[in-house]
Amino acid sequence: MSTTAPPPAQRASLAAATKPTKPHGGSSSSTIMIDDGDLLMQRKPTGGEFFSVKNNKNQESKKDPRQDDGVERIINLKKRDTQAIKDHRTVFHVPNTNTTILNSIRREFDFLKTLAFESHLVQIKTNSSMMSDHQLRDRVCMLPIDCDVKWLHQHMKDHNDCHCDDKGCFRCQIVFELNVKNTVPVHSHIDQIIVTAQDLQLKLYPEQKAWFSEHPSWKKPSIIDAEKMTLLPLGLEKQLHMQLIARVTNGDIFVPAKPVISSFYRPHVSIVVDPEITLYTTNKQRNDITKSCSAGVFDDYEWKTPLPSNSQHRCTLCLGCVLPIQKIRDDLKKNKTTEKAKVIVMKEIQGNFNFVVETTGATYTPLDACIYSCDSLMQRAQNLLSMVSSLH
């Protein structure tokens, strides 16, 4: 153990990160004209996430029929191109589907296989620090464990399904050990050291070592941002020695163990910009449209070419651009310069959705989370079909 203390760092709050992210827009009900009168978009009072399309006769348009094979739709999700918004957050464009399939995938995220510490499996052998054993257990159980997703699904089993009868073995658990003692000289200006998750040492079973030897590209289990995860300060001549066992679980036991922070979907919107918009609008009017969009749909847009599809995927239906667009139309009608100018037309594409998935960055990328959730759903569907077929 080195006598130099690592730089103190505030421990990241995982509890705040697990709060689901809501899309832009409130939940109040409103009906706003989007194009030249053929289409009305009405916000539903169900959380502000989705919209229904109505025509001028107040008749709701027909929704996408749910008669297609659900398994085929799940398979199609794997083939979609993705657009990375930021680290660990991805938007999937999913066509020809409905909300039933997407909700099934979202619920399946709760049962993704992952590694997590459990408080009753944290064995504290020596603790002379100022922190109690109970507080220390609660603290280390919040540490996020990162590992290779292929190794996890190919070789490891859920501890409830393992043949070891919940005793723990190389197929359902991994072991970390921490043994730190403050041996800083008494006359040194440093009177304490900071114990971080970087001090945890991985102790692999022989079988697990053989797996990683056969696959050098697989990353071994570790703590995310270990050098930033502060556990506790350790005073002079104080020692902390404990063994931590992380078991494979389906993620529904504790909130920190869930690999997916948030997931939601919204209708895919087609945005068509009038090719002649620069002829009857000023730079200020176009800048007002750009600033009104909180999702940045019109950022870096030159208003001379069709709006790129990547920019259209950003649209969250916040309807912030409606007011400046309507103001331009009112000015055009007032000045009678051109009454048929559409400026910008937004239309919801039935059966097409933007599926937003954000993970903690531990083990799963958003694409991995969708793929393994789809595989699990397909297996469940096949089991159900086999059971139903056996009844005939």
N, C-alpha and C positions, 0 to 999 in steps of 0.2 A: 504493500500500500504506500503510495507516494505521500510525502509529508506536505506537499504543496496543495493548497485547496483549490478546487476548480472555481471559476467565477460564479458567484451566486446568481441565480435566475429564478424568476417567478414561475411557479408551476402552472402549466396551462389548465384552464378550467374546462374539463370535459363535460360537466353538467350543462354548461351554457351551449356547448357545441351540439348537444343532442336535441336541442329544441328544433322542431320542424320549421323549415323556411316556407313562408307563404308567398305566393306570387303577388305581383303588384296589383293594386286596385282594392277598393273597399268593398263592403258587402251591401251597400245601399242599392235599391232598385232604380234603374233609370233607362229610358229609351232614347237613343241618339241617332240622328240621321248620319249615315256614313258616306253613301254615294249620292247619285242624283235622284233618288226617290224610289228605286226598285228594291232596295234592301234596307231593312231596319234591324239593328242589333239590340237586343234587350238583355240587360244584366239580370240574371236570376238571383233571388235573395237566398242563396245556398252557400255562402262563403266567398262569393265574388270570384270564383275560379273559371266558371264556364258561361257560355252564352248560347242562346237559342236564336235561330234565324226565322224571321217572319216577313211576309209580304204585306202589301198595302191593305189587303183584305183581312188582316189580323188572323190569318190562318197559318198555323205552324207548319213549316215544311217537313217533309217526310225524313225521318232519321234513317241512318244506315241499317238495313235489316240484319238481324243476328242469325242468319241461316247458314253462314259459312262455317267451315270446320275450324274450331277454335285452336286445335293443335297446329294447323297450318299457319294460322296467324302468329302463333308464338314463335314458330320457326322463322318466319319472315323478319321478326325483330332482330335476329342475329345478323341479318344481311344489310342492315341499315347503315348508311354513312353517318358519322357522328361529327359534331362540332364542339370542340373543347372551349368552354367559357373561361374556366380558371382551373387550377389544380384540383383534381378529385371531383370535378363537377362537369357533367356532360349532358348535352341535349340530343336526344334521339328523335329523328323524324320518322314516325310510324304511320304508314298509310294503310288503308283498307282494314281497319280494326274498329273496336268499340270500347267503351269504358269498362265493360265487364272483364275483358282480357287484361287491360292495364291495371285494374284494381287487384286482380288475382296475382299479378307479378309483384305489385307493391306489398301485398300481404306476405308473399313468399320471402321477401327480404328479411323478415323477422326470423326465419328459420335457416338462414345461411350458416354453414359450419364455420366456426371460428375458435380461437384460443383465448382463454380468459382465466384470470386468477380467481380463486374462491377463498373467502376469509378463513374457513375452517381447515384449509390445506396450507396455510401459511404457518410454518413451525418456527417460532422464535426461540432460539436456544440461549442467546445472551443479549440482553438489552439494558445497558446502564445509562442510556440517554434520558433526556427530560420528557420524552414522549412515551405515553403508555402503550402497552401491547395492543390494546383495542384500537386506539387511534392509528397506530402504525399499520395494522391489518387493513383498516378501511382505506388508508392512503395508497398502499401498494396495489390494492384490488382495482384502483382506477387507472392503472397504467395500461396503455394500449399496446398489444403485442402484434408485431408484424411478422409474417412468414410467407413462404412461397405457396401460392394457391394450388398449384399442381401437386406439390407434396402433401398438402393438407387433404385434398380430395382423393388422392390415389392410395395413400398409405395409412392415414389416420381415420379413426372412427369416433363417433359420439360416445362419450363414456357410458351413456345409458344403454347403448347397443353393443358395447364391447363384451367379449367373453370372459373378462377378468372379474366379473361380478362386482364391479364398482371398487375393486381394490387398487386399481391403477397399474398400468403397464406401458410398454413402449408404443403401443398403438393408440392410446387415448390420452396421453399426458406427456409433458416435458417438465424439466426441473431446472430452476435457477437457484443460485446460492449467493448470498451476500455475507462477507466477513470483513469488517472494517474496524480498525482500532486507531484512535488518535494517539500517535507517538511523537507528536511535535515536541521539541525540546522546551523545557519550562521557561527558559530565558528568551524564547523566540517572541517576536511581536505578534505572531498568530496564535490566538488562544483556542481556536476551534476550526474544524474543517466541515465542509458541506458535503454530505452524502447524497449522491444523485443516482438515478437509475443506471448510469454508465458503470457503476460499481457492481452491478449484477453480473454474475458469471454463469453462462449456459453450461449445463451438465447433461450431455446427450447419452442415451442408452447406446450400447454397442450396435444394436440393429439400426438405430437412427443414424449413427455415424456411417454405417455401410451404405445407407440410402443416399446420403449427401456425397459420399465418395463416388458413387455410380453416376451421379448427376451434379457435376461441379457448377453448373449454371444456376442451380436452385439456391436461393438465399436462406440462410439459417434463421431461426426465430430470434427476434431482437425486440427491444423497446423503441418505439418511435421517438425521435428527438431525445434520446436518453440523457445527453449532456445537459438538457434544459429541464428535465424532470427532477426537481429537488425533492428529496425525501425528508431530510431533517438535518439540523446542525449537530455536530458531535463534539462535545467538550474535551478538555485534556484528560488523558488516560481513560476515556470512555470507549466502550466497544459495542458493536452491533453485529450479531451473527444470527442469520436466519435462513431457512430453506423455503422456497416458494414453488408450488406446484401449479402449473397451468394446465387445465383440462380442455379437451375438445368439447364444445357445446354448440347448441343451435342458435345461440344469441338471444333467446327470449328470456334468459334468467336475469341478467342485469342490463341496464341501459348502456353503460360504457362498452359492453361487449358487442353491441350491434355495429356491424361494419357500415351500414347505410344510415347517414344522418337524416336525410330528407329525400323525399321523392314525390313529385306531383306531375300532373299533365294538364295541358291546355289545348284548345283547338288550334289547328294550324291555319294561319291566315295568309291569304294571297294579297299582296300589296302591289298595286299597279299605279305607277306614277305617269301622269300625262306627259308624253314626249315634248309637248309644246309649252310646258309649264314655265320655262324661262322667258317666254314671250310676253306673258301677262302678269308676272309676279316680279317683285323687287328682291334684292339680296336680303333686305331686312325681313320680309315676309317669309322667305325660305329659312332664314336663321331662326325665326320664331318657331317654325315647325320642328327644326332640329333640336332646339332647346326644350321644347315641350315634351319630347319623348324621353322618359326616364330609363328606357332600355337601350338607348343609343342606336336605334334602328337607322337613323339618317346621318349618323356620324361619318365623316369622311366621304360622304356621297356628293358627287359633282353635279347631279340633277340633269345630266345630259344622256345618260344611258339607263337601261332598265335597272331597277333596284336588285342587287345581288341576292341570291337565295340565302346566303349566310346571314345577311342583314335581316331578311324577313323572318328567319328562325328566332331572332331575338324578341320579336313582338310578343308582349305579355297581355295584350288587349287592355292596357290601362286606360285607353281612350284619351290620353293627354293631348294628342295631336288634333283632336276633333275641333276644339275651339279655334285655333288659328286657321285651320282649313275652312271652317264655316265662315270665318271672318273674311277670308279671301273671296269666297263665293258671294257673300253679301255685297262686297265692294264691286264685284263684276256685274251683278244684277243691277246695282244702283247706278253704275256708270254705263251700263248697257254696251260694254265692249264686246263681250262674248258670253252668251247665256248658257252655252252647252259645254263649257269647260268643266271637266270632271276633277281637275286638280290631282287628287289622290283617291283611289277607290280601294277599299278594304273589304274582302269577302272571306267568310269562313268556309273552309273546304270540308264538306261532310265526310266523316269516317277517317279524317287525317288528324293526327295529334303530334304535339311536341312533348316528349316524355323527358323530364328533367330528373336526373339522379345525381346525388352528391354523397360521397363516402368519406370516411375518416382518413383514408389513405393507408389503413392497416389491412394488409393481405389483398383486399379487393379493390380493383379499379371499378368505375361505374359499368364498364362493358363486362367485366368478369361477374359482377353482381347480377346483371341481367342474364348472362349466359347460363350460369349455374341455377338461377331461379327458374329459367325456362326449362332446363333439363329436368329439374325436380317436378315441375308442373306436367311435363310430358309423361314422366314416369307414373305420376298419379293418375293421369288420364288413361294411360294404357292399362294400368291395374284395374281401373273402374270398368273399362271396356271388356276386359277379360272376365271380370266377375259377372257382368251383365250377359255376356255371350254364353257363359256356362249355365245360365238359367233357362235357356231355350232348349 
